[in-house]
Amino acid sequence: MITRDEAFEIVNSNIANKGLVKHCIAVEGAMEQLAIHFGEDTETWGMAGLLHDADWEKTADDVVQHTKKTIEWIEAAGDVDPKIKEAILAHNFMQDPDQREPEGKMEWSLSCCDELTGLITASCLVLPDKKLDSLKISSILKRFKTPMFAAAVNRDDISRCEEKLGIPLEQFVEIVLSGMKRKKDLLGL
């Protein structure tokens, strides 16, 4: 099984944009917190979050290929839990017509929290101190309802948390924010 350090090396060696590296770390933290919420393995869920966009810079011009390069890289690095690979692949289901829709809590968690970490980061960066500890859930929810704020964030992906995970939006925001706070030093927030 590849280690977290090996996974982080895959991310760092394939992503030049440090903001995207931080996004991967944010999703790792969110997935770990969601694993805790569901009573699942934090290492497995966190690994899926960390690796989910490792190939984004190399596949951005051909989004159908997104996630497939990552799977090649992690398989070359060593043994990987199939759940991690399936979650990574499934999170690209909207761009890849051949990819199945996510199934189960881990896959839907990754799909729903991916965009939310971006909204939380954007919400944090407009604060005077730019610190996650200063960010309030009510502020995130207010910005969620303002489509012009972080306009690239797909709110529909986030909202699926209610139907697919059975978690009300406010609670989902709280869980993801808590997970990101666990990584605040690595995120610089």
Solvent accessible surface area in square Angstrom, and as a share of the most:
residue,aa,sasa,rsa
1,M,122,0.54
2,I,3,0.01
3,T,71,0.41
4,R,76,0.28
5,D,109,0.56
6,E,76,0.34
7,A,0,0.00
8,F,50,0.21
9,E,104,0.47
10,I,17,0.09
11,V,0,0.00
12,N,50,0.26
13,S,72,0.46
14,N,21,0.11
15,I,3,0.02
16,A,86,0.67
17,N,84,0.43
18,K,120,0.51
19,G,46,0.44
20,L,26,0.13
21,V,8,0.05
22,K,84,0.36
23,H,40,0.18
24,C,0,0.00
25,I,6,0.03
26,A,3,0.02
27,V,0,0.00
28,E,3,0.01
29,G,0,0.00
30,A,0,0.00
31,M,0,0.00
32,E,22,0.10
33,Q,35,0.16
34,L,0,0.00
35,A,0,0.00
36,I,92,0.46
37,H,76,0.34
38,F,40,0.17
39,G,68,0.65
40,E,86,0.38
41,D,78,0.41
42,T,48,0.28
43,E,110,0.49
44,T,19,0.11
45,W,10,0.03
46,G,1,0.01
47,M,7,0.03
48,A,0,0.00
49,G,0,0.00
50,L,0,0.00
51,L,0,0.00
52,H,0,0.00
53,D,14,0.07
54,A,0,0.00
55,D,0,0.00
56,W,91,0.32
57,E,69,0.31
58,K,117,0.50
59,T,4,0.03
60,A,44,0.34
61,D,154,0.80
62,D,73,0.38
63,V,50,0.29
64,V,50,0.28
65,Q,75,0.33
66,H,6,0.03
67,T,2,0.01
68,K,66,0.28
69,K,80,0.34
70,T,0,0.00
71,I,19,0.10
72,E,100,0.45
73,W,55,0.19
74,I,0,0.00
75,E,90,0.40
76,A,93,0.72
77,A,47,0.36
78,G,33,0.32
79,D,98,0.51
80,V,9,0.05
81,D,30,0.15
82,P,92,0.58
83,K,127,0.54
84,I,3,0.01
85,K,42,0.18
86,E,68,0.30
87,A,0,0.00
88,I,0,0.00
89,L,36,0.18
90,A,0,0.00
91,H,22,0.10
92,N,3,0.02
93,F,29,0.12
94,M,107,0.48
95,Q,88,0.39
96,D,4,0.02
97,P,118,0.74
98,D,130,0.67
99,Q,34,0.15
100,R,83,0.30
101,E,89,0.40
102,P,4,0.02
103,E,108,0.48
104,G,51,0.49
105,K,100,0.42
106,M,18,0.08
107,E,18,0.08
108,W,14,0.05
109,S,0,0.00
110,L,0,0.00
111,S,8,0.05
112,C,0,0.00
113,C,0,0.00
114,D,20,0.10
115,E,48,0.22
116,L,0,0.00
117,T,1,0.01
118,G,28,0.27
119,L,0,0.00
120,I,0,0.00
121,T,40,0.23
122,A,27,0.21
123,S,0,0.00
124,C,0,0.00
125,L,83,0.42
126,V,82,0.47
127,L,29,0.14
128,P,136,0.85
129,D,69,0.36
130,K,98,0.41
131,K,96,0.41
132,L,0,0.00
133,D,88,0.46
134,S,48,0.31
135,L,8,0.04
136,K,133,0.56
137,I,44,0.23
138,S,76,0.49
139,S,31,0.20
140,I,0,0.00
141,L,27,0.14
142,K,147,0.62
143,R,57,0.21
144,F,25,0.10
145,K,151,0.64
146,T,59,0.34
147,P,94,0.59
148,M,165,0.74
149,F,42,0.18
150,A,31,0.24
151,A,71,0.55
152,A,104,0.80
153,V,19,0.11
154,N,61,0.31
155,R,35,0.13
156,D,99,0.51
157,D,21,0.11
158,I,0,0.00
159,S,46,0.30
160,R,55,0.20
161,C,0,0.00
162,E,89,0.40
163,E,134,0.60
164,K,68,0.29
165,L,14,0.07
166,G,60,0.57
167,I,3,0.02
168,P,76,0.48
169,L,27,0.13
170,E,105,0.47
171,Q,70,0.31
172,F,0,0.00
173,V,0,0.00
174,E,85,0.38
175,I,18,0.09
176,V,0,0.00
177,L,8,0.04
178,S,42,0.27
179,G,0,0.00
180,M,0,0.00
181,K,62,0.26
182,R,128,0.47
183,K,27,0.11
184,K,72,0.30
185,D,129,0.67
186,L,97,0.48
187,L,6,0.03
188,G,50,0.48
189,L,19,0.09
